[in-house]
Amino acid sequence: MTVAHETIIRPSLPASLQRFEREFLPISYVPDAYFKEIALGAFTGWTSLDEMVGGFRKGELTVITGDTAVGKTTFSLQLLYNLACKNHPIWINSYEMAPKVIFRKLASFALKKLMKYESFSSEEQKVIFEHFEKNRCFLNQALSGADMTTLHAQLERAAYFRIFAVLLDHLDFLTPAIHRPNRHEEIQEIMHGLHLLAMKFDVHIFVIVHPK
């Protein structure tokens, strides 16, 4: 049996309403994208975590925290690497760990062996090139941190690479566009700004936060 799908043509939003479209959009004029299926989220392959959070979705913000030296960065990199291996491009920003170290952690995941200090053989390099050509991971080599204005511009460019998930390591290296009287107010503004950026650029942002 063939089911016919009727094409629905709606009139354009009246000119009298266009100036108020963002604040007062009539439901009868919502974009066509609103009617499409909503993705449940990307899964990491870690069954317990996936069941707990129900997948990671674009437009959301996740905070990863824990005591010093308990493995927050390694856990986060493994999580994002798992997403990359499921065809979700990732972008890693580590402002306190050298890009070479981040690369070696990712390479260890791909090769399934610890590559902390060893030289890579030609065969291992070939595997790395082929693996990350398919499973796209991007590194930010800047180590100076970022303010929210810079991050906004970078996320605009990230759209070109269809970035799904962004890792920011860590909160202490982020500064608001406008400095506030105390760090607590700055943190509040940064977290609010990150959430807005996640929604605006349709990415999932993971930010590592030290409990202090």
C-alpha positions in Angstrom: 0.0 0.0 0.0 1.3 3.4 -0.9 0.7 6.3 1.4 0.4 9.7 -0.3 2.0 12.6 1.5 0.2 15.9 1.0 2.3 18.9 0.5 1.3 21.7 2.8 1.9 25.2 1.6 1.6 27.9 4.2 1.5 31.7 3.6 4.4 33.9 4.6 4.3 35.6 7.9 2.4 38.9 7.5 4.6 42.0 7.3 2.8 43.5 10.3 4.2 40.6 12.4 7.7 40.3 11.1 9.2 42.9 13.3 7.9 41.0 16.4 8.7 37.5 15.0 11.3 36.6 17.6 9.2 37.5 20.6 5.7 36.9 19.3 5.7 34.1 16.7 2.2 32.7 16.0 2.2 28.9 16.3 0.7 28.7 12.8 3.9 30.1 11.4 6.5 28.0 13.2 9.4 26.8 10.9 9.1 23.5 9.1 12.0 22.2 11.1 9.8 22.2 14.2 7.7 19.4 12.7 10.7 17.0 12.1 11.7 14.2 14.4 13.9 15.3 17.4 17.0 13.2 17.8 17.2 11.4 21.1 20.9 12.0 21.5 24.3 10.6 20.7 25.4 7.6 22.7 28.9 6.8 24.0 28.8 3.0 24.0 29.1 3.1 27.8 25.8 1.4 28.6 25.4 2.6 32.2 26.2 6.2 31.2 24.0 6.2 28.1 21.1 4.8 30.1 21.6 7.4 32.8 21.7 10.5 30.6 19.7 9.2 27.7 22.3 10.3 25.2 24.0 13.6 24.6 22.1 16.2 22.5 23.0 19.3 20.6 22.2 22.5 22.2 23.0 21.3 25.7 25.8 21.8 28.3 27.4 19.2 30.5 29.7 19.9 33.4 32.3 17.3 34.3 33.9 17.8 37.8 35.9 15.9 40.4 38.8 16.3 42.7 42.3 17.2 41.3 44.1 14.4 39.5 41.3 11.9 39.5 41.2 11.6 35.7 38.7 14.2 34.6 40.5 15.1 31.3 41.2 11.5 30.4 37.6 10.5 31.1 36.4 13.5 29.0 38.7 12.7 26.1 37.6 9.0 26.1 33.9 10.1 26.1 34.4 12.5 23.2 36.5 10.0 21.3 33.7 7.5 21.7 31.3 10.1 20.1 33.7 10.7 17.3 33.9 7.0 16.6 30.1 7.1 16.1 30.3 9.7 13.4 30.0 12.8 15.6 32.9 15.2 15.0 34.5 16.6 18.1 36.6 19.7 18.9 39.0 19.6 21.9 40.2 22.7 23.7 42.6 22.0 26.5 44.2 25.2 27.8 46.5 23.6 30.4 47.6 20.4 28.6 49.9 20.5 25.6 48.4 19.4 22.3 51.0 16.7 22.0 49.8 15.1 25.2 46.2 15.3 24.1 47.1 13.8 20.7 48.9 10.9 22.5 45.9 10.2 24.6 43.7 10.0 21.6 46.2 7.9 19.7 46.3 5.5 22.7 42.5 5.1 22.4 42.8 4.4 18.7 45.7 2.0 18.9 44.4 0.3 22.0 47.8 0.6 23.7 49.5 3.2 25.8 51.5 5.7 23.8 52.7 8.1 26.5 56.4 8.4 25.6 57.1 5.9 22.8 57.9 6.7 19.2 55.2 5.7 16.7 56.2 3.1 14.1 55.3 3.8 10.5 52.5 1.3 10.7 51.1 2.9 13.8 51.2 6.3 12.0 49.3 4.9 9.1 46.7 3.5 11.4 46.4 6.9 13.1 46.0 8.8 9.8 43.4 6.4 8.5 41.5 6.2 11.8 41.2 9.9 12.3 40.4 10.6 8.7 37.3 8.6 9.3 36.6 9.6 12.9 37.1 13.3 12.9 38.7 14.9 16.0 39.9 18.5 15.9 42.5 20.1 18.3 42.7 23.7 19.4 46.5 24.3 19.8 46.1 27.7 21.5 47.1 27.4 25.2 46.1 30.8 26.4 42.5 30.2 27.2 39.6 32.2 25.7 37.1 34.8 26.5 33.5 34.4 25.5 33.8 36.7 22.5 36.6 34.6 21.0 34.8 31.4 21.8 31.7 32.7 20.0 33.8 33.4 16.8 35.5 30.0 17.0 32.1 28.2 17.3 30.9 30.1 14.2 33.8 28.5 12.3 33.1 25.1 13.9 29.9 24.9 12.0 31.9 24.5 8.8 33.3 21.3 10.2 29.9 20.1 11.5 31.2 19.8 15.0 28.9 17.9 17.3 30.6 18.1 20.7 33.1 20.6 22.2 35.4 20.0 25.2 36.6 23.0 27.2 39.3 22.1 29.7 38.8 23.9 32.0 36.6 26.6 33.3 39.4 28.5 35.1 40.8 29.5 31.6 37.6 31.0 30.4 36.8 34.7 30.9 33.6 36.6 30.3 33.3 39.2 27.6 33.0 41.9 30.3 34.9 41.5 33.6 32.9 41.4 36.8 33.7 42.5 40.3 34.3 39.0 41.6 35.0 35.5 40.2 31.7 34.1 41.3 29.8 36.6 39.1 32.2 35.8 36.2 31.6 32.1 36.5 27.9 32.6 36.6 28.1 34.7 33.4 30.4 32.2 31.7 28.2 29.2 32.4 25.1 31.1 31.2 27.0 32.2 28.1 28.2 28.6 27.4 24.6 27.4 27.5 23.5 30.1 25.1 26.4 29.3 22.7 25.5 25.6 22.8 21.9 26.4 21.7 22.9 29.1 19.2 25.4 26.9 17.4 23.6 23.6 17.9 26.5 21.8 19.6 27.0 19.9 22.8 29.5 21.6 25.1 31.4 19.7 27.8 33.2 21.9 30.3 35.6 20.5 33.0 35.2 22.3 36.3 37.4 22.1 39.4 35.3 21.9 42.6 37.2 24.8 44.2 
